[in-house]
Amino acid sequence: MDGENIAAGLARYPTADRIGFARLTTMAFEGADLRPLRDQLIGKLADGTAGAGEGLDLSLIAQLLGDKKTGMAMQAEVLAFHQLYRSPCSSQQPKLRVLALAAAIDMGGNTPIEFLLENSGIELQTLYVVAGVDLPMPLPDHDVAIVIASDSEECADALRKIDSMAPRWPRPLLNAPGSVRNLDRDKLHGLLRGIDGIEIPATHGVARAELMAIAQSPDDISNIAPDLKFPVIVRPRGSHAGVGLVRIDDGAAMTRYLSERSEEAFFVSRFVDYSSPDGLFRKYRVVFIDRKPYACHMAIADRWDIWYLNAGMTQSAEKRSEEERFMRDFDYGFAFRHRNALAAVAGRVGLDYFTIDCAETKDGELLIFEADNTAVVHNMDSPEVFPYKPPQMRKIFDAFAAMLVRARPRREQAA
């Protein structure tokens, strides 16, 4: 450790190398059979030759194969004895060292930062902040740190630990934990409320018993909020990627929904019909990097509950052509139309990196569904089918890397 890092209170620690999130997820996305690799890693565990990085990779493979329970059990066991991991780096001599601060949560609960840095020449180490283990003192050596844990109940303890250290962090710390904690659905409406040009329905946290009462007496839905009425959108609290997300039109539909769900906590919000004149729904993902918006993707479908994988973009050249125009014209099209609203969102959220999923209302306002620091931003789509995507993703990745370089202390940039 050099003298400057000693003064900064940083130290070198053993890191466990990984195949990593980006490579394993890409393999799964492309249809590779992960079972032989899983079996190989299980064999190494059995004979005692597996390292911590291989154990964490195995936990991810289990989740990618649909066995979340086993994957999370493996992850807990590995993280109990080792917390610092190194991702593959495209350079033997990295131009920057980034420390990502993660929580011990499932594979969708931390920013998939590896996708953003895959070919950047930036070294990425991930420190898992876990229950019962204090942050290492001194901290691992790094140039820039970034919080990648989400605003979820499972991450609350990790965010609290990081926040308690934040005022004394010896290097720049991006995505401050205090701002991350504003992103959960029931908080975001309060954060963004009152911005001109924005429509964001209030999201209310409710218990199962409250929904059961509404199922029996539909008129009592106004007890949740005075302006709430059917139809409403309901989802289990903490769910992602549309799991358990439904539109409910009346008490009978609420009864059916609850009979199929076992969760005890839910989110409820009013339904907004954001269909376009052609009857289709258009949903956009916008990435903010250092407060500047970038087009990430556009999904078009004949259903309101869109996410990219159910929109049929691969099967429709017409839809892809429209998405290409959205990306190409973004700066003087979508982003220009909503420039004031987008700038206000960036200012109020206050994070260095985050995404929003949004649409346009029939009145032309920006309809915001959610803001998130852990949404997947990737370049896995086929360049043959989506030739316009790789340049746009590289633009995003380059902007993210440039932000990290700018954040590095000036004395190091000049060295």
KEKE-3310 file (N, C-alpha, C; in steps of 0.2 Angstrom, whole numbers, plus 5000, padded with zeros to 4 digits):
npx = (5004:5003:5010:5001:4988:4989:4988:4975:4967:4966:4967:4975:4966:4964:4956:4942:4941:4929:4918:4907:4893:4889:4894:4889:4875:4873:4876:4865:4855:4857:4854:4862:4867:4868:4870:4880:4891:4887:4887:4901:4906:4900:4906:4919:4916:4913:4925:4932:4940:4935:4934:4929:4924:4920:4910:4901:4898:4891:4880:4873:4871:4862:4851:4849:4845:4832:4831:4829:4829:4839:4850:4851:4853:4866:4873:4872:4880:4892:4895:4896:4909:4917:4919:4923:4925:4931:4928:4929:4941:4944:4957:4974:4981:4972:4964:4957:4950:4936:4925:4912:4897:4888:4872:4867:4857:4845:4848:4843:4843:4854:4863:4867:4881:4892:4889:4889:4903:4910:4919:4928:4940:4941:4944:4934:4929:4919:4911:4902:4890:4886:4874:4879:4892:4905:4909:4925:4940:4955:4946:4944:4956:4953:4948:4936:4920:4904:4887:4878:4867:4849:4834:4826:4818:4827:4839:4841:4848:4862:4862:4861:4873:4882:4879:4882:4895:4898:4900:4914:4920:4934:4936:4929:4911:4898:4881:4874:4869:4858:4850:4847:4838:4826:4819:4809:4793:4782:4788:4792:4782:4780:4792:4793:4782:4772:4780:4780:4773:4774:4766:4762:4756:4750:4757:4752:4756:4749:4741:4737:4725:4718:4716:4707:4696:4692:4689:4677:4669:4669:4667:4674:4686:4691:4695:4708:4715:4708:4706:4706:4700:4692:4697:4712:4730:4738:4751:4763:4772:4789:4791:4797:4799:4786:4780:4766:4759:4745:4730:4715:4698:4687:4678:4676:4686:4697:4695:4698:4711:4718:4716:4725:4737:4750:4756:4758:4759:4756:4757:4747:4740:4732:4725:4732:4727:4738:4738:4742:4736:4734:4730:4740:4752:4766:4781:4795:4813:4824:4840:4849:4864:4875:4866:4862:4850:4848:4843:4837:4829:4814:4798:4785:4768:4752:4746:4745:4753:4768:4784:4801:4803:4791:4785:4787:4796:4807:4801:4795:4798:4793:4791:4804:4810:4803:4808:4822:4821:4817:4828:4838:4833:4832:4838:4834:4821:4811:4818:4820:4806:4802:4811:4812:4805:4812:4824:4821:4817:4829:4836:4829:4829:4843:4853:4869:4868:4854:4839:4823:4807:4795:4781:4771:4758:4740:4739:4751:4760:4774:4773:4777:4783:4792:4807:4824:4839:4844:4840:4841:4853:4860:4870:4865:4857:4854:4865:4862:4848:4845:4853:4855:4856:4869:4878:4871:4871:4885:4887:4880:4888:4900:4898:4895:4907:4915:4910:4914:4928:4929:4925:4935:4948:4956:4970:4975:4971:4980:4992)
npy = (4994:5011:5027:5037:5030:5025:5036:5040:5030:5017:5000:4985:4970:4952:4947:4938:4931:4931:4923:4930:4942:4948:4940:4927:4929:4934:4922:4914:4922:4920:4907:4897:4881:4880:4870:4860:4868:4872:4859:4856:4866:4862:4850:4855:4861:4850:4843:4852:4862:4873:4891:4906:4915:4906:4900:4910:4913:4900:4902:4912:4905:4895:4903:4909:4897:4896:4891:4899:4898:4889:4895:4908:4902:4897:4909:4916:4908:4908:4922:4924:4921:4928:4943:4952:4954:4951:4957:4951:4960:4971:4975:4973:4983:4992:5008:5014:5011:5004:5003:4994:4994:4983:4974:4959:4951:4945:4941:4952:4963:4972:4985:4980:4982:4977:4975:4988:4991:4982:4982:4993:4995:4997:4993:4983:4980:4972:4975:4966:4971:4964:4957:4957:4958:4970:4984:4983:4990:4997:5003:4994:4996:5009:5020:5026:5025:5017:5015:5001:4994:4992:5001:4993:4982:4972:4977:4987:4987:4986:4999:5007:5005:5009:5022:5027:5028:5036:5051:5051:5044:5040:5042:5048:5045:5038:5039:5041:5033:5039:5045:5034:5028:5034:5029:5018:5013:5018:5030:5037:5045:5055:5062:5067:5073:5087:5092:5101:5095:5082:5066:5056:5043:5041:5029:5017:5008:4994:4982:4964:4962:4974:4974:4963:4967:4977:4970:4964:4975:4985:4999:5005:5007:5020:5022:5019:5029:5046:5049:5037:5025:5011:5007:4999:4997:4983:4976:4964:4969:4973:4966:4962:4965:4963:4953:4947:4958:4966:4973:4978:4978:4978:4972:4958:4954:4957:4948:4936:4938:4939:4926:4919:4924:4924:4933:4946:4959:4974:4984:4998:5007:5020:5016:5022:5025:5024:5023:5025:5034:5024:5013:5006:5003:5012:5011:5017:5016:5026:5031:5040:5048:5056:5066:5068:5063:5047:5037:5021:5009:5005:4999:4992:4987:4979:4979:4985:4982:4981:4975:4974:4961:4955:4962:4958:4963:4958:4950:4959:4970:4982:4988:4988:4997:5009:5010:5012:5024:5032:5031:5037:5050:5055:5065:5077:5074:5065:5068:5082:5086:5084:5090:5099:5093:5081:5086:5091:5079:5073:5081:5081:5067:5065:5056:5049:5040:5032:5025:5028:5021:5024:5033:5042:5052:5054:5067:5072:5072:5067:5051:5043:5027:5021:5024:5019:5012:5000:4994:4983:4987:4984:4975:4964:4960:4954:4959:4957:4957:4969:4980:4994:4995:4992:5003:5013:5008:5007:5021:5024:5016:5022:5035:5032:5027:5038:5047:5041:5042:5056:5058:5054:5059:5074:5076:5063:5061:5070:5064)
npz = (5000:4995:5001:5000:5000:5013:5020:5017:5023:5017:5012:5005:5002:5001:4986:4979:4964:4951:4939:4936:4936:4923:4913:4916:4916:4903:4896:4900:4895:4881:4880:4884:4891:4908:4917:4916:4920:4932:4938:4938:4946:4958:4960:4963:4975:4983:4984:4991:4984:4979:4977:4986:4976:4966:4973:4975:4961:4959:4967:4960:4947:4951:4954:4941:4935:4940:4953:4966:4980:4984:4978:4986:4998:4996:4993:5005:5014:5008:5008:5022:5026:5017:5009:4999:4981:4965:4949:4931:4921:4908:4906:4909:4916:4924:4922:4932:4949:4955:4968:4972:4982:4989:4993:5002:4994:4982:4964:4957:4965:4967:4958:4942:4939:4932:4918:4914:4914:4907:4896:4899:4904:4917:4934:4944:4960:4971:4986:4998:5009:5024:5036:5053:5051:5051:5041:5033:5041:5039:5024:5009:4996:4984:4970:4967:4975:4974:4978:4976:4981:4983:4986:4996:5008:5011:5009:5018:5030:5025:5018:5029:5036:5027:5026:5038:5038:5027:5029:5032:5022:5013:4999:4984:4985:4976:4972:4984:4999:5007:4997:4989:4996:4994:4983:4983:4979:4986:4991:4981:4974:4983:4983:4969:4967:4961:4951:4936:4921:4924:4927:4940:4948:4965:4975:4986:5001:5007:5018:5017:5024:5022:5008:5007:5014:5006:4995:4999:5002:4990:4988:4999:4995:4994:5007:5008:5000:4997:4984:4977:4966:4957:4941:4948:4951:4957:4966:4973:4987:4985:4974:4957:4939:4934:4942:4949:4946:4942:4935:4943:4942:4950:4965:4965:4956:4964:4975:4968:4964:4977:4981:4974:4978:4990:4998:5011:5011:5000:4986:4980:4967:4957:4941:4925:4909:4897:4883:4866:4851:4842:4849:4855:4868:4874:4882:4890:4894:4903:4906:4918:4919:4929:4929:4916:4904:4895:4881:4884:4881:4872:4873:4864:4864:4864:4876:4893:4903:4901:4899:4893:4888:4885:4875:4862:4853:4846:4836:4828:4815:4812:4825:4830:4821:4825:4838:4836:4830:4841:4849:4840:4838:4851:4859:4853:4852:4862:4874:4873:4872:4885:4893:4904:4914:4915:4919:4932:4938:4939:4947:4959:4963:4964:4962:4956:4946:4939:4934:4925:4922:4911:4902:4890:4893:4888:4887:4884:4895:4905:4911:4925:4930:4939:4948:4948:4954:4951:4939:4924:4913:4898:4885:4878:4868:4851:4839:4826:4825:4831:4826:4829:4843:4849:4847:4854:4867:4870:4870:4882:4891:4890:4894:4908:4912:4910:4919:4931:4930:4931:4944:4951:4963:4960:4961:4959:4946:4939:4942)
capx = (5000:5008:5009:4994:4983:4989:4985:4968:4964:4964:4971:4974:4964:4963:4949:4940:4939:4922:4916:4904:4886:4888:4895:4884:4868:4873:4876:4858:4851:4858:4851:4867:4865:4872:4870:4887:4896:4885:4889:4908:4907:4897:4911:4924:4914:4913:4931:4936:4945:4932:4936:4923:4921:4916:4904:4896:4895:4887:4874:4870:4869:4856:4846:4847:4841:4826:4831:4831:4830:4846:4855:4851:4856:4873:4876:4873:4885:4899:4896:4898:4916:4921:4914:4926:4925:4934:4925:4934:4943:4947:4964:4979:4983:4966:4964:4953:4948:4930:4923:4904:4895:4882:4869:4866:4850:4844:4852:4840:4843:4860:4864:4871:4886:4897:4887:4891:4910:4913:4925:4930:4947:4941:4944:4928:4928:4912:4911:4896:4889:4881:4872:4884:4899:4906:4914:4932:4943:4953:4942:4948:4959:4949:4948:4929:4915:4897:4882:4874:4861:4843:4829:4822:4819:4833:4845:4840:4854:4868:4862:4862:4880:4886:4877:4885:4902:4898:4904:4921:4923:4941:4936:4922:4906:4893:4874:4874:4863:4852:4846:4844:4832:4820:4816:4804:4787:4778:4791:4794:4777:4781:4798:4792:4775:4772:4784:4776:4774:4774:4761:4765:4751:4753:4758:4750:4757:4743:4741:4733:4718:4715:4713:4702:4690:4690:4685:4670:4666:4673:4666:4678:4693:4693:4698:4716:4716:4702:4705:4707:4694:4693:4702:4718:4735:4740:4757:4766:4777:4795:4791:4800:4798:4779:4778:4761:4757:4738:4725:4709:4693:4681:4679:4676:4693:4701:4695:4701:4718:4720:4716:4731:4743:4751:4760:4755:4760:4755:4756:4741:4740:4727:4727:4732:4727:4743:4738:4743:4730:4734:4728:4746:4756:4773:4785:4802:4817:4828:4845:4852:4871:4877:4860:4860:4846:4850:4838:4840:4825:4807:4794:4778:4764:4745:4745:4747:4758:4773:4791:4803:4803:4784:4783:4787:4801:4811:4797:4792:4803:4790:4792:4811:4811:4801:4813:4828:4820:4817:4835:4842:4831:4831:4841:4830:4814:4808:4822:4818:4799:4802:4818:4811:4803:4818:4829:4818:4817:4836:4838:4825:4832:4849:4858:4873:4866:4848:4835:4816:4803:4790:4777:4768:4750:4736:4740:4758:4765:4778:4770:4783:4781:4796:4814:4828:4846:4846:4837:4846:4855:4864:4871:4865:4852:4857:4866:4859:4841:4845:4859:4855:4857:4876:4881:4868:4873:4891:4886:4878:4893:4906:4896:4896:4914:4918:4908:4918:4934:4928:4924:4942:4951:4960:4977:4976:4971:4986:4998)
capy = (5000:5017:5032:5041:5026:5024:5042:5040:5025:5012:4994:4980:4964:4947:4947:4932:4932:4928:4923:4937:4943:4949:4934:4921:4932:4933:4915:4912:4926:4917:4900:4892:4877:4882:4865:4858:4873:4871:4853:4857:4870:4858:4845:4858:4862:4844:4841:4857:4866:4879:4897:4910:4918:4901:4899:4916:4911:4895:4904:4915:4900:4892:4908:4909:4891:4896:4889:4905:4896:4886:4901:4912:4899:4897:4915:4917:4904:4911:4929:4924:4921:4932:4949:4956:4950:4955:4955:4951:4967:4970:4978:4971:4989:4997:5015:5016:5006:5006:4999:4994:4992:4979:4971:4952:4951:4941:4944:4958:4968:4977:4987:4975:4987:4974:4977:4995:4992:4976:4984:5000:4995:4999:4987:4983:4976:4972:4973:4965:4973:4959:4957:4954:4959:4977:4986:4982:4996:5002:5001:4991:5001:5011:5027:5029:5020:5018:5011:4998:4991:4995:5004:4988:4981:4968:4981:4993:4987:4988:5006:5011:5004:5013:5029:5030:5029:5041:5057:5050:5040:5043:5043:5050:5040:5040:5036:5041:5029:5043:5046:5028:5026:5038:5026:5014:5015:5023:5036:5041:5050:5061:5065:5070:5077:5094:5094:5102:5090:5075:5062:5050:5041:5039:5022:5016:5002:4991:4975:4960:4962:4979:4972:4958:4971:4981:4964:4963:4981:4989:5007:5007:5008:5027:5022:5019:5036:5048:5049:5031:5021:5006:5001:5000:4992:4980:4971:4962:4974:4970:4962:4966:4962:4962:4947:4948:4965:4966:4978:4975:4982:4978:4968:4951:4953:4958:4942:4931:4940:4937:4919:4917:4927:4922:4939:4950:4967:4975:4991:4999:5014:5021:5015:5027:5023:5028:5020:5030:5034:5018:5008:5002:5006:5013:5011:5019:5016:5032:5031:5046:5048:5063:5070:5068:5057:5043:5032:5014:5005:5007:4993:4993:4981:4980:4978:4990:4979:4980:4975:4973:4954:4953:4966:4956:4967:4953:4948:4965:4975:4989:4990:4989:5003:5014:5010:5015:5032:5034:5031:5041:5056:5056:5072:5083:5072:5064:5072:5089:5088:5083:5093:5102:5087:5076:5089:5091:5072:5071:5085:5078:5060:5067:5051:5050:5035:5028:5024:5028:5018:5030:5033:5048:5052:5056:5074:5073:5073:5061:5047:5039:5021:5019:5025:5013:5011:4993:4991:4980:4991:4979:4975:4957:4959:4952:4965:4956:4959:4976:4984:5001:4995:4992:5010:5017:5005:5010:5028:5024:5014:5027:5040:5030:5026:5045:5050:5038:5045:5063:5058:5053:5065:5078:5075:5057:5062:5073:5060)
capz = (5000:4995:5007:4999:5002:5020:5023:5015:5027:5013:5012:5000:5004:4996:4983:4976:4957:4949:4932:4936:4934:4916:4909:4917:4914:4896:4894:4901:4890:4875:4879:4885:4896:4913:4921:4916:4924:4939:4941:4939:4953:4964:4961:4967:4982:4986:4986:4994:4980:4976:4981:4987:4970:4963:4977:4973:4955:4959:4969:4954:4942:4954:4953:4934:4933:4943:4960:4970:4987:4985:4977:4991:5004:4995:4994:5013:5016:5005:5011:5029:5027:5012:5007:4993:4975:4959:4942:4926:4919:4901:4905:4914:4920:4925:4923:4938:4953:4958:4974:4972:4989:4988:4999:5002:4991:4976:4959:4955:4970:4966:4951:4938:4936:4927:4912:4912:4914:4904:4891:4900:4907:4924:4938:4948:4965:4975:4994:5001:5016:5026:5043:5058:5049:5050:5036:5035:5043:5034:5019:5003:4991:4978:4968:4968:4977:4972:4981:4971:4984:4981:4991:4998:5015:5012:5009:5023:5035:5022:5017:5035:5038:5022:5027:5044:5036:5022:5030:5033:5016:5011:4992:4982:4986:4972:4973:4992:5002:5009:4991:4986:5001:4992:4977:4984:4975:4990:4993:4975:4972:4987:4980:4963:4967:4960:4946:4930:4916:4926:4930:4944:4953:4972:4977:4993:5004:5011:5021:5014:5027:5019:5002:5008:5016:5000:4990:5002:5001:4985:4989:5004:4992:4996:5014:5007:4998:4995:4976:4974:4964:4952:4941:4952:4949:4963:4965:4980:4989:4984:4968:4951:4933:4933:4946:4953:4944:4939:4935:4946:4940:4955:4971:4963:4954:4970:4978:4964:4965:4983:4982:4970:4981:4998:5001:5016:5009:4993:4983:4976:4964:4952:4934:4920:4902:4893:4876:4860:4847:4838:4853:4858:4874:4873:4888:4889:4900:4902:4910:4920:4921:4930:4928:4909:4902:4889:4879:4885:4877:4871:4872:4861:4865:4864:4883:4897:4908:4897:4900:4886:4885:4883:4870:4855:4849:4842:4831:4824:4812:4813:4832:4831:4818:4830:4844:4833:4829:4847:4851:4836:4839:4858:4862:4851:4852:4868:4879:4872:4874:4892:4896:4911:4918:4916:4923:4938:4941:4940:4953:4965:4964:4967:4962:4950:4941:4940:4928:4926:4917:4910:4896:4889:4894:4882:4887:4883:4901:4907:4916:4928:4934:4944:4947:4951:4953:4950:4933:4920:4907:4895:4878:4876:4862:4845:4835:4819:4825:4834:4824:4832:4850:4852:4847:4860:4873:4871:4872:4889:4895:4890:4899:4915:4914:4910:4926:4937:4930:4933:4951:4955:4965:4955:4962:4956:4938:4937:4943)
cpx = (5004:5006:5003:4988:4983:4986:4977:4964:4962:4969:4970:4972:4963:4956:4948:4937:4933:4922:4912:4897:4885:4889:4890:4877:4868:4873:4869:4854:4851:4856:4856:4865:4870:4873:4877:4892:4894:4887:4897:4909:4905:4903:4917:4923:4915:4920:4936:4940:4941:4933:4929:4920:4917:4910:4899:4893:4890:4880:4870:4867:4863:4850:4844:4844:4834:4825:4834:4833:4837:4851:4856:4855:4864:4876:4877:4879:4892:4900:4898:4905:4920:4917:4917:4928:4928:4931:4930:4935:4946:4954:4968:4981:4977:4968:4961:4951:4942:4928:4915:4902:4888:4879:4868:4859:4850:4847:4849:4840:4849:4861:4869:4877:4891:4895:4889:4899:4914:4919:4928:4937:4947:4940:4938:4929:4922:4913:4904:4895:4884:4880:4877:4891:4900:4910:4921:4935:4951:4949:4947:4950:4955:4950:4941:4925:4909:4893:4878:4868:4855:4839:4824:4823:4825:4839:4846:4846:4861:4868:4864:4869:4884:4885:4881:4892:4903:4902:4911:4924:4929:4941:4930:4917:4900:4887:4874:4868:4857:4847:4843:4838:4826:4816:4811:4797:4783:4781:4792:4789:4778:4787:4797:4786:4776:4776:4780:4778:4775:4768:4764:4760:4754:4752:4757:4752:4751:4744:4736:4725:4715:4712:4707:4696:4688:4686:4678:4666:4669:4672:4671:4685:4696:4696:4706:4718:4710:4700:4706:4701:4696:4693:4708:4723:4737:4747:4760:4771:4784:4796:4794:4798:4791:4777:4772:4757:4750:4734:4718:4704:4687:4683:4680:4683:4698:4701:4698:4709:4721:4720:4722:4737:4744:4754:4755:4755:4760:4756:4750:4741:4734:4730:4727:4732:4732:4743:4739:4736:4729:4732:4734:4749:4763:4776:4792:4806:4823:4834:4848:4859:4873:4872:4858:4856:4849:4845:4841:4836:4818:4803:4787:4774:4756:4742:4748:4753:4764:4780:4794:4803:4796:4781:4783:4792:4805:4807:4794:4797:4800:4791:4799:4813:4809:4806:4819:4827:4820:4824:4839:4840:4830:4832:4836:4823:4811:4812:4820:4811:4799:4808:4817:4809:4808:4823:4827:4818:4825:4838:4835:4828:4839:4855:4863:4871:4859:4844:4827:4813:4797:4786:4775:4761:4747:4737:4747:4763:4769:4775:4776:4780:4785:4803:4818:4835:4849:4843:4843:4847:4861:4865:4870:4861:4856:4859:4864:4852:4841:4851:4860:4857:4864:4879:4877:4870:4880:4891:4885:4884:4899:4904:4897:4903:4917:4916:4912:4925:4934:4928:4930:4945:4956:4967:4979:4976:4977:4992:5000)
cpy = (5006:5022:5035:5037:5025:5030:5043:5034:5019:5006:4989:4973:4959:4948:4940:4934:4928:4927:4929:4937:4944:4943:4928:4923:4932:4926:4912:4915:4923:4910:4895:4887:4877:4876:4861:4862:4872:4865:4853:4861:4866:4853:4849:4860:4856:4842:4846:4862:4872:4885:4901:4913:4912:4899:4904:4915:4906:4897:4908:4910:4897:4897:4909:4903:4890:4893:4894:4903:4894:4891:4905:4909:4898:4903:4917:4914:4906:4918:4929:4924:4925:4937:4953:4952:4955:4952:4955:4958:4966:4973:4975:4977:4993:5004:5018:5010:5008:5001:4999:4991:4989:4976:4963:4951:4947:4945:4950:4964:4973:4979:4982:4979:4983:4975:4983:4996:4986:4977:4990:5000:4998:4993:4988:4978:4977:4970:4972:4967:4969:4960:4954:4955:4967:4978:4986:4989:4994:4999:4998:4997:5003:5018:5030:5023:5022:5013:5008:4994:4995:4998:4998:4986:4976:4971:4987:4993:4989:4996:5010:5011:5009:5021:5032:5031:5035:5048:5057:5046:5043:5044:5045:5044:5042:5036:5035:5037:5033:5044:5040:5026:5030:5035:5021:5017:5020:5029:5040:5046:5056:5065:5069:5074:5084:5096:5095:5097:5083:5072:5056:5048:5039:5032:5021:5009:5000:4984:4971:4960:4968:4978:4967:4962:4975:4976:4963:4969:4986:4997:5009:5008:5015:5027:5022:5026:5039:5048:5042:5027:5016:5009:5004:4995:4990:4976:4970:4967:4970:4966:4966:4962:4960:4956:4950:4955:4963:4972:4975:4980:4983:4973:4961:4950:4953:4951:4936:4932:4937:4930:4916:4919:4925:4928:4943:4957:4968:4983:4992:5006:5014:5019:5021:5024:5027:5026:5026:5030:5028:5012:5004:5006:5006:5015:5012:5018:5021:5031:5038:5045:5055:5068:5071:5062:5054:5038:5025:5009:5008:5001:4995:4987:4984:4979:4983:4988:4977:4979:4972:4966:4951:4957:4964:4960:4963:4951:4953:4970:4982:4992:4992:4996:5009:5015:5013:5022:5035:5036:5037:5048:5059:5063:5077:5080:5071:5068:5079:5091:5088:5086:5095:5097:5083:5080:5090:5084:5071:5075:5083:5071:5061:5061:5052:5045:5032:5028:5026:5024:5022:5029:5041:5048:5054:5064:5076:5074:5067:5057:5042:5033:5020:5022:5020:5014:5004:4990:4988:4985:4987:4979:4968:4956:4958:4958:4964:4959:4966:4979:4991:5001:4996:4999:5014:5014:5007:5017:5029:5022:5019:5033:5038:5029:5033:5048:5047:5041:5053:5063:5057:5059:5068:5076:5068:5057:5066:5070:5056)
cpz = (5000:5000:5006:5002:5010:5023:5022:5019:5022:5013:5007:5004:4999:4993:4980:4969:4955:4941:4931:4933:4927:4912:4910:4915:4906:4893:4895:4896:4883:4874:4881:4891:4902:4918:4921:4920:4931:4942:4942:4945:4959:4966:4965:4974:4986:4988:4989:4991:4977:4981:4982:4981:4966:4967:4976:4966:4955:4962:4964:4949:4945:4953:4946:4932:4937:4950:4965:4977:4988:4983:4982:4997:5003:4996:5001:5016:5014:5008:5018:5030:5022:5009:5001:4987:4969:4953:4937:4923:4912:4900:4911:4918:4920:4926:4929:4942:4956:4963:4974:4979:4988:4994:4997:5000:4985:4970:4956:4959:4971:4959:4948:4935:4932:4920:4909:4911:4911:4900:4893:4902:4914:4928:4943:4954:4969:4982:4996:5008:5019:5034:5047:5056:5048:5044:5038:5036:5043:5028:5013:4999:4985:4976:4969:4970:4975:4975:4976:4974:4983:4987:4992:5005:5016:5012:5014:5028:5032:5020:5023:5037:5033:5024:5033:5043:5031:5023:5030:5027:5013:5003:4990:4982:4981:4974:4981:4994:5004:5003:4988:4990:4999:4986:4978:4981:4980:4992:4986:4973:4977:4985:4974:4962:4966:4954:4940:4925:4918:4929:4934:4949:4960:4972:4984:4996:5008:5013:5017:5017:5024:5012:5002:5010:5010:4995:4993:5001:4996:4986:4994:5001:4994:5003:5013:5005:4996:4988:4973:4972:4959:4945:4945:4949:4956:4961:4972:4981:4988:4978:4962:4945:4932:4937:4950:4952:4940:4939:4938:4945:4946:4961:4970:4960:4959:4974:4974:4965:4971:4984:4978:4973:4988:5001:5006:5015:5002:4992:4979:4973:4959:4945:4929:4913:4898:4886:4871:4856:4843:4842:4857:4863:4872:4880:4887:4895:4898:4907:4912:4922:4922:4928:4921:4907:4895:4887:4880:4881:4876:4869:4869:4862:4865:4871:4888:4902:4904:4901:4894:4884:4883:4878:4863:4850:4844:4836:4826:4821:4813:4820:4833:4827:4822:4836:4842:4832:4836:4850:4847:4837:4846:4860:4859:4850:4859:4874:4879:4874:4881:4896:4903:4916:4920:4920:4931:4942:4943:4947:4959:4967:4967:4966:4956:4944:4943:4934:4930:4920:4917:4903:4895:4890:4888:4881:4886:4889:4901:4912:4919:4932:4940:4942:4951:4950:4951:4943:4928:4914:4903:4887:4875:4870:4856:4841:4827:4819:4827:4832:4827:4839:4852:4852:4853:4866:4875:4873:4880:4893:4895:4894:4906:4917:4915:4917:4931:4936:4932:4941:4955:4957:4960:4955:4959:4948:4935:4938:4937)
residu = (MET:ASP:GLY:GLU:ASN:ILE:ALA:ALA:GLY:LEU:ALA:ARG:TYR:PRO:THR:ALA:ASP:ARG:ILE:GLY:PHE:ALA:ARG:LEU:THR:THR:MET:ALA:PHE:GLU:GLY:ALA:ASP:LEU:ARG:PRO:LEU:ARG:ASP:GLN:LEU:ILE:GLY:LYS:LEU:ALA:ASP:GLY:THR:ALA:GLY:ALA:GLY:GLU:GLY:LEU:ASP:LEU:SER:LEU:ILE:ALA:GLN:LEU:LEU:GLY:ASP:LYS:LYS:THR:GLY:MET:ALA:MET:GLN:ALA:GLU:VAL:LEU:ALA:PHE:HIS:GLN:LEU:TYR:ARG:SER:PRO:CYS:SER:SER:GLN:GLN:PRO:LYS:LEU:ARG:VAL:LEU:ALA:LEU:ALA:ALA:ALA:ILE:ASP:MET:GLY:GLY:ASN:THR:PRO:ILE:GLU:PHE:LEU:LEU:GLU:ASN:SER:GLY:ILE:GLU:LEU:GLN:THR:LEU:TYR:VAL:VAL:ALA:GLY:VAL:ASP:LEU:PRO:MET:PRO:LEU:PRO:ASP:HIS:ASP:VAL:ALA:ILE:VAL:ILE:ALA:SER:ASP:SER:GLU:GLU:CYS:ALA:ASP:ALA:LEU:ARG:LYS:ILE:ASP:SER:MET:ALA:PRO:ARG:TRP:PRO:ARG:PRO:LEU:LEU:ASN:ALA:PRO:GLY:SER:VAL:ARG:ASN:LEU:ASP:ARG:ASP:LYS:LEU:HIS:GLY:LEU:LEU:ARG:GLY:ILE:ASP:GLY:ILE:GLU:ILE:PRO:ALA:THR:HIS:GLY:VAL:ALA:ARG:ALA:GLU:LEU:MET:ALA:ILE:ALA:GLN:SER:PRO:ASP:ASP:ILE:SER:ASN:ILE:ALA:PRO:ASP:LEU:LYS:PHE:PRO:VAL:ILE:VAL:ARG:PRO:ARG:GLY:SER:HIS:ALA:GLY:VAL:GLY:LEU:VAL:ARG:ILE:ASP:ASP:GLY:ALA:ALA:MET:THR:ARG:TYR:LEU:SER:GLU:ARG:SER:GLU:GLU:ALA:PHE:PHE:VAL:SER:ARG:PHE:VAL:ASP:TYR:SER:SER:PRO:ASP:GLY:LEU:PHE:ARG:LYS:TYR:ARG:VAL:VAL:PHE:ILE:ASP:ARG:LYS:PRO:TYR:ALA:CYS:HIS:MET:ALA:ILE:ALA:ASP:ARG:TRP:ASP:ILE:TRP:TYR:LEU:ASN:ALA:GLY:MET:THR:GLN:SER:ALA:GLU:LYS:ARG:SER:GLU:GLU:GLU:ARG:PHE:MET:ARG:ASP:PHE:ASP:TYR:GLY:PHE:ALA:PHE:ARG:HIS:ARG:ASN:ALA:LEU:ALA:ALA:VAL:ALA:GLY:ARG:VAL:GLY:LEU:ASP:TYR:PHE:THR:ILE:ASP:CYS:ALA:GLU:THR:LYS:ASP:GLY:GLU:LEU:LEU:ILE:PHE:GLU:ALA:ASP:ASN:THR:ALA:VAL:VAL:HIS:ASN:MET:ASP:SER:PRO:GLU:VAL:PHE:PRO:TYR:LYS:PRO:PRO:GLN:MET:ARG:LYS:ILE:PHE:ASP:ALA:PHE:ALA:ALA:MET:LEU:VAL:ARG:ALA:ARG:PRO:ARG:ARG:GLU:GLN:ALA:ALA)
# end
